[in-house]
Amino acid sequence: MKRTVYLLLCVMLLSFANTVKADEGMWIPMLIGKNYEQMKKQGFKLTAKDLYNANGSSLKDAIVHFGGFCTGEIVSDKGLIFTNHHCGYDAIASNSTPQNNILDNGFYAKNYGEEKPIAGLFVRFLQRMEDVTAKVNEATKGLKGAEKDAKMTEVFNEIAKAATTGPTLEANVKDFYKSNQFILFVYERFDDVRLVGTPPQNIGKFGGDTDNWEWPRQTGDFSVFRVYSSTGNQPAKYNVQNVPYKPKKFLPVSIKGVKNGDFAMVYGYPGRTDRYLTSYGVDLATEKVSPTIVKLRDIRLKAWKAEMDKDVSLRLKLSSKYAQIANYWKYFIGQTEQLKRLKVADAKRTEEQSFTQWAAQKTEFAGLMEQYDQIYKDIDPISVQRTYINEGFNASQWATNASGLGKGLINFTKSKYDAATYKQIQEKMNNAVTAYEETYNETADKKIFAKILSSFYADVPVKSQPKFFAEIAEKYWTGNAETTFEKYANFLWENSNFIKPEKLKAFIASNPSADAVTSDPGYQYALNIIPAEYVKTNFGSVVADFEKKKAELDHLYLKAILEKNAGKIMYPDANSTMRLSYGNVQDYSPKDGIVYKTTTTIDGIMQKYIPGDSEFDLPANLIENYNKKNFGQYGNDGTLTVGFITNNDITGGNSGSPVINGNGELIGLAFDGNWEAMSGDIAFDKKFKRTISVDVRYVLWCIDVLGGAKNIINELKIVK
């Protein structure tokens, strides 16, 4: 049976069915050549080997996995990288000070010497892929449960180790279709990546949270980096002697512009989708989990914003963290809204009824939906409480520190270290405190902590609250939940050695006894909220049983779906591996009587401009050049195009991905999706799904005209 399923997978991946629209799908580049005829019909003009070629240069060699969380593209023969502003946000903010505020003011290096090294930032180039399904299945034949999982991890490591033939190579095996297929990915990693340029924040983040996930959009969401290598063009750690990397492939940049119907392709590293999620999972997400996440993130954002508005230095320190939380705060609001609007759970129930009828004739798959129903009934009563663990309780960085550092300090008293080792360990602890101190703000942190605890008290029935929490509420009760937990927060801040950074540093330096650590009230609180311990203590085996059983059912469900749909092409869920999405520049109508055009212009920026506003202010030189109509070679029809939309299929991780035309030229950088299709990670909406991209002409105009960085422009191969 396993061999039959594997063969079916191959057939599905190698065939093409017109039943799936070409704009839907995140395709594996190794197999995308089988879609080649359809791509040609839509406007692709290169060869299939231009897309992916493991033995020669192809477009995949110009794409980088940027930091492991975004995508970037090589745009010059000197290793220049374009990606999104929000992908480079942390690097930009961490290099900003009140005295040299490049986050707010922008920055463009005029030569290599001015480029800023970014500690910890890396890029990876995909070298090759290999289907290793047969090897994995053979190694795990006849195994089940934990034994199978352990063997699978072992064989993954063996395959990856055999593939890493050099010190700069990395490899991993990823599962597809819920562990029904396995593919090896081999990468070359470069650790010397430097910031070359960024627009001011009021260009790179124009529109802020208000415009996030919305169209029409006028955000200049781009930043510029460069990858460096040793003098032999090999990966190397940062060294002042390193030189710009000479890539196998880079993308020409087209300033011809786009129009409705043009071919558009997105190449990148989409993070995670769950499009085979059952109706039970959709119901749980929309009714309980997502609303709780939104509520908890809202608490954090409001507290941070109030303090960030008072202090430029704090705003710079918290900006990256704030932006990350805010992005997915709005995402979960939109996703819930659209899943309900589209009645996705109802549609899935209809599909599941049909599936159940088919599966009834298959011994292996009969009763799957009934089993899903039962495990979700088991997890439902604790779903809100479970969400509070990571999104709420562990949102307090001090609590995470308290559990980790506390255990380390206790180990000091149980073991004997020589002076050098002791000093080294103490230094690591102090480094952790220094990192914590960077984003610590007593007013905001205390307010967040108290508010989350009082929200938990309100959201979780008293009879379901864990013992430690009930004891806190009883001991500090004031007659009101909010003031009760404010009182408890004040007690912890004054009496624990693990919260205030200076106090924590002094505590570490004092070489405290084990008793001093274990009796600390902050440490006592932190021990209760360590996710693994919290789950085990308060839920028993319910969560572990749910996750184990769900993984088993998901594997069987996908196996059945693939068998049921044999002969049809079925792309796998995104899993942070390189994918290709193809489609067209395309307008859409969100409501009756309204049509959203495919492009936005700088005129729209000026219409939204609000002087001094945190989201819609603009640099003086943008306004000046707009009034002069100084658009240079990048303008068209008396204006300047800023953004455009396509029907490409993307998700988080695709940020910074190149949007490529039919000639293999860069036309824009993908950075967002649209509000009407926020269901996309769970259910692709063929009518409304759009990818929002910044037009490369606006990118170049900002670099050239506003930034005066002719040196960057001169590196590019510009196609007119």
C-alpha positions in Angstrom: 0.0 0.0 0.0 2.8 2.4 0.9 4.4 1.9 -2.5 1.1 2.5 -4.2 0.6 5.8 -2.4 4.2 6.9 -3.3 3.5 6.1 -7.0 0.3 8.1 -6.8 2.2 11.0 -5.4 4.6 10.9 -8.3 1.8 10.8 -10.8 0.0 13.7 -9.2 3.2 15.8 -9.2 4.1 15.0 -12.7 0.7 15.6 -14.3 -1.3 18.7 -14.9 -5.1 19.1 -14.4 -7.1 22.1 -15.5 -9.3 21.7 -12.5 -6.8 23.8 -10.5 -6.3 27.4 -11.4 -2.7 28.4 -12.1 -2.9 31.3 -9.7 -3.4 28.9 -6.8 -0.5 26.8 -5.6 2.9 27.0 -4.1 4.8 24.7 -6.4 8.0 22.8 -5.7 10.6 24.2 -8.2 12.2 20.8 -8.9 8.8 19.7 -10.4 7.5 23.0 -11.7 8.7 22.2 -15.2 5.6 20.0 -15.6 3.5 23.2 -15.4 5.6 24.7 -18.1 2.9 24.6 -20.9 0.4 26.4 -18.7 3.0 29.0 -17.7 3.7 29.7 -21.4 0.0 30.2 -22.0 0.0 32.8 -19.3 3.0 34.7 -20.7 6.2 33.0 -19.5 8.9 33.3 -22.2 11.9 31.4 -20.8 12.7 27.7 -20.8 11.7 25.2 -18.1 15.4 24.9 -17.2 15.6 28.6 -16.6 13.2 28.0 -13.6 15.2 25.3 -11.9 18.5 23.6 -12.9 20.5 21.7 -10.2 23.4 21.4 -12.6 23.5 24.9 -14.0 22.5 28.4 -13.5 18.8 29.2 -13.1 16.4 31.6 -11.5 16.5 29.7 -8.2 20.2 30.7 -7.8 19.1 34.4 -7.6 16.8 33.7 -4.7 18.0 33.7 -1.0 16.4 32.5 2.2 16.9 35.8 4.1 17.7 35.2 7.8 15.5 32.1 7.8 12.4 34.3 8.0 12.1 36.2 4.7 13.1 36.0 1.1 15.5 38.2 -0.9 16.8 38.3 -4.4 20.2 39.0 -5.9 20.1 41.9 -8.3 23.7 42.5 -9.2 26.9 40.6 -10.0 28.3 42.0 -6.7 25.9 40.2 -4.4 23.4 43.1 -3.9 20.1 41.9 -2.3 16.7 43.5 -2.4 14.2 42.5 0.3 11.4 44.1 2.2 11.8 47.0 4.7 10.0 44.9 7.3 12.4 42.0 6.7 15.4 44.3 7.3 13.6 46.1 10.1 15.4 44.6 13.0 18.8 45.2 11.4 17.8 48.8 10.6 16.4 49.5 14.1 19.3 47.9 15.9 21.7 50.1 14.0 19.7 53.2 14.9 20.3 55.6 17.8 18.7 59.0 18.7 21.9 60.6 17.3 22.0 58.5 14.1 18.4 57.5 13.5 18.6 55.6 10.2 15.2 54.0 11.0 13.4 57.3 10.8 15.8 59.2 8.4 16.9 56.5 6.0 20.4 55.5 4.9 22.3 54.6 1.7 25.9 53.5 1.7 27.8 55.4 -1.0 30.6 52.8 -1.0 31.5 49.4 0.4 33.1 50.9 3.5 29.9 52.5 4.6 27.9 49.3 4.5 26.9 48.1 8.0 27.7 44.5 9.2 24.7 42.8 10.8 25.6 40.3 13.5 23.7 37.1 13.2 22.1 37.7 9.8 22.7 35.1 7.2 21.4 34.1 3.7 21.1 30.7 2.2 21.2 29.7 -1.4 19.4 26.5 -2.4 21.9 24.1 -4.1 19.6 21.2 -4.9 16.6 19.1 -3.9 16.2 15.3 -3.9 13.1 13.2 -3.3 14.0 10.7 -0.5 10.6 9.3 0.2 11.6 5.8 -0.7 14.6 5.9 1.7 12.5 7.2 4.6 9.7 4.8 4.0 12.0 1.8 3.8 13.8 2.8 7.0 10.5 3.2 9.0 8.6 0.2 7.5 6.5 -1.5 10.1 7.1 1.1 12.8 4.5 3.1 14.6 4.1 5.9 17.1 7.2 7.1 19.1 9.4 4.4 17.6 8.6 5.6 14.1 9.1 9.2 15.0 12.5 8.4 16.5 13.6 6.4 13.5 12.4 9.1 11.1 14.5 11.7 12.9 17.5 9.4 12.8 17.2 8.8 9.1 16.6 12.5 8.4 19.9 13.2 10.1 21.7 10.5 8.3 20.5 11.7 4.9 21.3 15.3 5.7 24.8 14.4 7.0 25.6 12.5 3.8 24.6 15.5 1.8 26.7 18.1 3.6 30.0 17.5 1.8 31.5 20.8 2.8 31.7 23.0 5.9 29.5 25.8 4.5 26.7 23.4 3.4 23.5 22.8 5.3 20.9 20.2 4.6 17.6 19.1 6.0 14.8 16.7 5.1 11.3 18.2 5.0 8.0 16.3 5.1 5.2 17.1 2.6 1.5 16.1 2.6 1.7 15.4 6.4 4.6 13.0 6.1 3.5 11.2 3.0 6.4 12.5 1.0 10.0 13.6 1.9 12.4 15.9 0.1 16.1 16.7 0.9 17.2 20.3 0.6 20.9 21.3 0.4 21.9 24.9 1.0 25.0 27.0 1.0 25.0 29.5 3.9 26.7 32.9 3.9 27.1 34.7 7.3 28.6 38.0 6.2 25.5 40.1 5.2 25.6 43.9 5.4 23.0 46.7 5.3 23.4 48.8 2.2 20.3 51.0 2.2 16.9 51.7 3.6 14.3 54.4 3.0 13.1 56.4 5.9 10.5 54.6 7.9 7.7 56.9 6.7 8.3 55.5 3.2 9.2 51.9 4.2 6.3 51.6 6.6 4.0 54.2 5.1 0.4 53.5 6.2 1.5 51.6 9.3 -1.1 49.3 10.9 -4.0 51.2 9.3 -3.0 50.1 5.8 -1.5 46.8 6.8 -3.2 43.9 4.8 -5.1 46.5 2.7 -5.4 47.5 -0.9 -5.0 50.2 -2.3 -1.5 50.4 -0.8 1.4 52.9 -1.3 4.1 51.4 1.0 7.8 51.5 -0.1 8.5 48.2 1.6 12.1 47.6 0.6 15.6 47.5 2.0 19.0 46.7 0.4 21.7 44.4 1.7 24.8 42.7 0.3 26.3 39.3 0.8 30.0 39.0 1.2 32.4 36.2 0.7 36.1 35.3 1.1 38.4 36.4 -1.6 37.9 33.0 -3.1 34.1 33.6 -3.4 33.4 31.2 -0.6 31.1 31.7 2.4 32.9 33.2 5.4 32.2 34.8 8.7 32.4 38.6 8.8 35.9 39.9 8.1 36.9 43.3 6.9 38.9 41.6 4.2 35.8 39.9 2.7 34.6 41.0 -0.7 31.2 41.2 -2.4 30.0 37.8 -3.4 29.8 37.0 -7.1 26.6 35.0 -7.6 25.7 32.3 -10.1 22.7 34.3 -11.2 21.2 37.7 -10.6 17.9 39.3 -11.8 17.8 42.1 -14.4 15.5 44.9 -13.3 12.7 46.0 -15.6 11.3 49.5 -15.5 8.9 48.9 -18.4 6.0 48.8 -16.0 3.1 46.4 -15.5 -0.5 46.3 -16.9 -3.5 44.1 -16.1 -3.1 40.6 -17.5 0.8 40.6 -17.5 2.4 37.3 -16.4 3.8 37.4 -12.9 5.8 34.8 -10.9 6.8 34.9 -7.2 9.8 32.9 -6.1 10.5 32.5 -2.4 10.2 30.8 0.9 6.5 30.7 2.1 6.4 29.8 5.8 3.4 27.8 6.7 -0.1 27.0 5.4 -2.7 24.5 6.6 -5.1 24.2 3.7 -6.0 20.6 4.6 -7.2 21.6 8.1 -10.5 20.0 8.9 -13.7 21.8 9.8 -13.1 21.0 13.4 -9.8 22.8 13.3 -11.4 25.9 11.6 -14.1 26.1 14.2 -11.6 25.9 17.1 -9.5 28.6 15.5 -12.3 31.1 14.7 -14.3 30.6 17.8 -11.6 30.4 20.5 -7.9 30.4 19.7 -7.6 33.3 17.3 -9.9 35.7 19.3 -7.7 35.0 22.4 -4.5 35.6 20.5 -5.9 39.0 19.2 -6.9 40.0 22.8 -3.6 39.2 24.3 -1.6 40.9 21.6 -3.8 44.0 21.8 -2.9 44.2 25.5 0.8 44.2 24.7 0.6 46.6 21.8 -1.4 49.3 23.7 1.0 49.2 26.7 4.1 49.4 24.5 2.7 52.1 22.3 1.9 54.4 25.2 5.5 54.2 26.4 7.1 54.3 22.9 5.4 57.6 22.2 7.1 59.1 25.2 10.7 58.1 24.4 12.5 58.0 21.0 15.2 55.7 22.5 12.6 53.2 23.7 10.7 53.4 20.4 13.8 52.4 18.5 14.5 49.5 20.9 10.9 48.2 20.7 10.1 49.0 17.1 11.0 45.7 15.6 9.3 43.6 18.3 6.2 45.9 18.2 5.9 45.6 14.4 6.1 41.7 14.5 3.4 41.5 17.1 1.2 44.1 15.4 1.4 42.4 12.0 -0.1 39.1 13.2 -2.5 40.9 15.6 -4.2 42.3 12.6 -3.7 39.1 10.6 -5.7 37.0 13.1 -8.5 39.6 13.1 -8.7 39.4 9.3 -8.3 35.7 9.0 -11.2 35.1 11.5 -13.4 37.6 9.7 -12.8 36.1 6.2 -13.1 32.5 7.3 -16.5 33.3 8.7 -17.5 35.4 5.7 -16.6 32.6 3.3 -18.2 30.0 5.5 -15.1 27.9 5.2 -16.0 25.5 8.0 -19.3 24.8 6.3 -17.6 24.2 3.0 -15.2 21.8 4.6 -18.0 20.0 6.3 -19.6 19.4 2.9 -16.3 18.1 1.6 -15.9 15.9 4.6 -19.3 14.3 4.2 -18.3 13.3 0.6 -15.0 12.1 1.9 -16.6 10.0 4.6 -18.8 8.3 2.0 -15.8 7.4 -0.1 -13.7 6.4 2.9 -16.4 4.0 4.2 -15.4 1.6 1.5 -11.7 1.8 2.6 -10.8 -0.1 5.7 -7.7 2.1 6.3 -9.6 5.3 6.2 -13.1 4.5 7.5 -14.1 6.5 10.6 -11.5 9.2 10.2 -13.9 12.1 10.6 -15.5 10.6 13.7 -12.0 10.3 15.3 -11.3 14.0 14.4 -14.6 14.9 16.0 -13.7 13.2 19.3 -10.2 14.6 19.7 -11.4 18.2 19.1 -14.2 17.6 21.7 -11.4 16.6 24.1 -9.2 19.7 23.5 -12.0 22.3 23.2 -12.5 22.8 27.0 -8.9 23.8 27.6 -8.2 25.6 24.2 -8.4 29.1 25.7 -6.4 28.3 28.7 -3.8 26.6 26.5 -3.5 29.7 24.3 -2.8 31.8 27.3 0.4 29.8 28.0 2.5 31.0 25.0 0.6 34.2 24.0 0.0 35.4 27.5 2.0 34.0 30.4 5.2 33.6 28.5 4.9 37.0 26.9 6.7 38.3 29.9 10.4 38.0 29.1 11.4 38.2 32.8 9.4 35.0 33.6 11.3 33.1 30.8 14.6 34.5 32.2 13.6 33.6 35.8 13.1 29.9 35.0 16.2 29.6 32.9 18.6 31.7 34.8 17.2 30.4 38.1 18.0 26.8 37.2 21.4 27.9 36.1 22.1 29.6 39.4 20.9 26.6 41.3 23.4 24.4 39.3 26.2 26.7 40.5 25.5 25.6 44.0 25.4 21.9 43.1 28.6 21.7 41.1 32.1 22.8 41.5 33.6 25.0 38.8 37.1 26.3 38.4 37.4 30.1 38.3 37.7 30.3 34.6 34.6 28.2 33.9 32.6 30.0 36.6 33.5 33.4 35.1 32.5 32.2 31.6 29.1 30.9 32.8 28.5 34.1 34.7 29.4 36.1 31.6 26.8 34.2 29.6 24.1 35.0 32.2 25.0 38.7 32.2 24.8 38.7 28.4 21.3 37.3 28.7 20.4 40.0 31.2 21.8 42.7 28.9 19.7 41.5 26.0 16.6 41.5 28.3 17.5 45.0 29.5 17.4 46.3 25.9 13.6 46.1 25.7 12.7 46.3 29.4 10.3 49.0 30.3 9.0 48.8 33.9 5.7 50.7 33.3 4.7 48.8 30.2 6.0 45.4 31.3 4.2 45.6 34.7 0.9 46.8 33.0 1.0 43.9 30.5 1.7 41.3 33.2 -1.2 42.5 35.4 -3.6 42.9 32.5 -2.9 39.4 31.1 -3.5 37.8 34.5 -6.7 39.6 35.0 -7.9 38.7 31.5 -7.1 35.1 32.3 -9.1 35.3 35.4 -12.1 36.6 33.4 -11.8 34.3 30.4 -11.2 30.9 32.2 -13.8 29.7 34.6 -12.6 29.7 38.2 -13.0 25.9 38.5 -10.7 25.4 35.5 -8.0 27.7 36.8 -4.7 26.0 37.9 -4.0 25.8 41.6 -1.1 28.3 41.6 -3.2 30.9 39.9 -6.2 30.5 42.3 -3.8 30.9 45.2 -2.5 34.2 43.8 -6.0 35.5 43.3 -7.1 34.5 46.8 -4.0 35.9 48.5 -4.0 39.3 46.8 -7.8 39.7 46.3 -9.1 43.3 46.5 -12.6 42.7 45.4 -11.7 43.4 41.8 -9.7 41.2 39.4 -7.8 44.1 37.8 -6.6 45.7 41.0 -5.9 42.3 42.5 -3.3 41.4 39.8 -1.9 45.0 39.8 -1.3 44.4 43.5 0.4 41.1 42.8 2.5 42.7 40.0 3.7 45.4 42.4 4.6 42.8 45.0 6.7 40.8 42.4 8.5 43.9 41.0 9.5 44.9 44.5 10.4 41.5 46.0 11.8 39.4 43.2 15.4 39.5 42.1 14.5 38.3 38.6 12.6 41.3 37.2 14.5 44.6 37.4 17.6 44.2 35.3 20.0 45.9 37.7 18.7 43.9 40.6 19.1 40.7 38.5 22.7 41.5 37.7 23.5 42.1 41.3 21.8 38.8 42.2 23.8 36.8 39.7 27.0 38.5 40.9 26.3 37.5 44.5 26.5 33.8 43.7 23.2 33.2 45.5 22.4 30.0 47.4 19.9 27.5 46.0 17.5 28.5 48.8 17.7 32.1 47.8 16.7 31.2 44.2 13.9 28.8 45.0 12.4 31.1 47.6 12.3 34.0 45.2 8.6 34.8 44.4 9.4 35.6 40.7 11.1 32.2 40.3 8.2 30.5 42.0 5.8 32.1 39.6 8.0 31.3 36.6 8.2 27.6 37.4 4.4 27.4 37.2 4.2 28.7 33.7 7.0 26.8 31.9 4.9 25.4 29.0 5.8 21.8 29.4 5.4 21.8 33.2 2.2 23.9 33.0 0.6 21.5 30.5 1.6 18.4 32.4 0.5 19.8 35.8 -2.8 21.3 34.7 -3.9 19.2 31.6 -2.4 15.8 32.3 -1.9 14.0 29.0 -4.8 15.7 27.2 -2.6 18.0 25.1 0.0 15.4 24.3 -2.7 12.9 23.4 -4.4 15.4 21.2 -1.2 16.4 19.3 -0.1 12.8 18.9 -3.5 11.6 17.6 -4.0 14.6 15.4 -0.6 14.0 13.7 -1.7 10.4 13.1 -5.1 11.4 11.7 -3.6 14.2 9.5 -1.1 11.7 8.0 -3.9 9.2 7.1 -6.3 12.0 5.9 -3.7 13.3 3.4 -2.8 9.8 2.3 -6.5 9.2 1.7 -7.0 12.6 -0.1 -4.1 11.8 -2.4 -5.5 8.4 -3.2 -9.0 9.8 -3.7 -7.7 12.5 -6.1 -5.2 10.4 -8.0 -4.3 11.9 -11.3 -5.0 15.5 -10.2 -2.2 17.9 -9.5 -2.0 18.8 -5.8 0.5 21.2 -4.4 1.6 20.6 -0.8 1.2 23.0 2.1 4.0 25.6 2.6 6.7 24.6 5.0 9.5 27.2 4.6 11.0 25.5 1.6 11.5 27.2 -1.8 8.3 27.5 -3.8 7.2 29.1 -7.0 3.8 30.7 -7.6 2.7 31.9 -11.0 -0.3 34.0 -12.2 -1.0 37.4 -13.6 -1.2 41.1 -12.7 -5.0 41.3 -12.0 -7.5 43.8 -10.7 -10.5 42.7 -8.6 -13.9 43.9 -7.4 -14.3 43.7 -3.6 -17.9 44.9 -3.6 -20.6 45.6 -6.1 -19.9 48.7 -8.1 -16.2 48.9 -7.0 -13.2 47.8 -9.0 -9.7 48.0 -7.5 -7.2 48.9 -10.2 -3.9 46.9 -10.5 -1.6 49.8 -9.6 -1.3 52.7 -7.1 0.7 55.8 -7.7 2.5 58.5 -5.8 -0.6 60.7 -6.2 -2.3 58.3 -3.7 0.6 58.8 -1.3 0.0 62.6 -1.3 -3.7 62.1 -0.9 -3.1 60.1 2.3 -0.3 62.4 3.6 -0.9 63.8 7.1 1.9 66.0 8.4 3.4 64.8 11.7 1.3 61.6 11.8 3.0 58.4 12.9 1.6 56.4 10.0 1.1 58.9 7.1 3.8 61.5 7.4 6.3 61.9 4.6 9.9 63.0 4.0 10.3 66.6 2.9 12.3 65.6 -0.2 9.6 63.2 -1.4 7.1 66.0 -1.3 9.5 68.4 -3.0 10.3 66.0 -5.8 6.6 65.1 -6.2 5.7 68.8 -6.6 8.4 69.1 -9.2 7.3 65.9 -11.0 10.9 64.8 -10.8 10.3 61.1 -11.5 13.3 60.6 -13.8 13.4 57.5 -15.9 11.0 55.8 -13.5 7.9 57.8 -14.1 5.0 57.1 -16.5 2.1 59.3 -17.7 3.1 62.2 -15.5 3.2 60.2 -12.2 5.1 57.4 -10.5 3.7 53.9 -9.9 4.2 52.7 -6.3 2.5 49.4 -6.0 0.6 46.7 -7.9 -1.3 43.5 -7.3 -1.2 40.0 -8.8 -3.2 36.8 -8.2 -0.1 34.9 -7.0 -0.4 32.6 -4.0 1.9 33.6 -1.2 2.0 33.6 2.6 4.3 34.7 5.5 8.0 34.0 4.6 7.3 35.2 1.0 8.0 38.7 2.2 10.7 40.2 0.1 10.2 37.7 -2.7 10.8 38.9 -6.2 7.9 39.3 -8.6 9.3 38.3 -11.9 7.8 38.9 -15.4 7.7 36.6 -18.3 11.3 37.5 -19.4 12.7 36.6 -16.0 13.1 40.2 -14.9 12.4 41.8 -11.6 9.3 44.0 -11.6 8.5 44.2 -7.8 8.9 42.9 -4.3 6.0 41.0 -2.7 5.2 42.2 0.8 1.5 41.6 1.7 -1.8 40.1 1.0 -5.2 41.7 0.9 -7.9 42.0 3.5 -10.6 40.3 1.5 -8.5 37.1 1.3 -7.1 36.8 4.8 -8.3 33.2 4.9 -5.5 32.3 2.6 -3.4 30.2 5.0 -6.3 27.9 5.5 -8.5 28.4 2.5 -7.4 30.0 -0.8 -10.0 32.4 -2.2 -9.8 32.2 -6.0 -12.0 35.2 -6.5 -10.3 37.7 -4.1 -6.7 36.5 -3.3 -4.2 39.1 -4.3 -0.5 39.6 -3.7 0.5 43.2 -2.9 3.9 44.3 -4.2 6.0 47.4 -4.3 6.8 48.4 -7.9 10.5 48.2 -8.6 10.3 51.6 -10.3 9.4 53.2 -7.0 12.2 51.3 -5.2 14.7 52.7 -7.7 13.3 56.2 -7.5 13.7 56.2 -3.8 17.2 55.0 -4.0 18.2 57.2 -6.9 16.3 60.5 -6.7 15.5 60.7 -2.9 18.6 58.8 -1.7 21.2 60.0 -4.2 22.7 56.5 -4.2 23.8 56.4 -7.9 26.4 53.8 -6.9 23.6 51.3 -6.2 21.7 52.1 -9.4 24.9 51.7 -11.4 25.3 48.1 -10.2 21.9 47.0 -11.6 21.2 45.7 -15.1 18.2 47.9 -15.9 15.9 46.9 -18.7 14.0 49.8 -20.3 
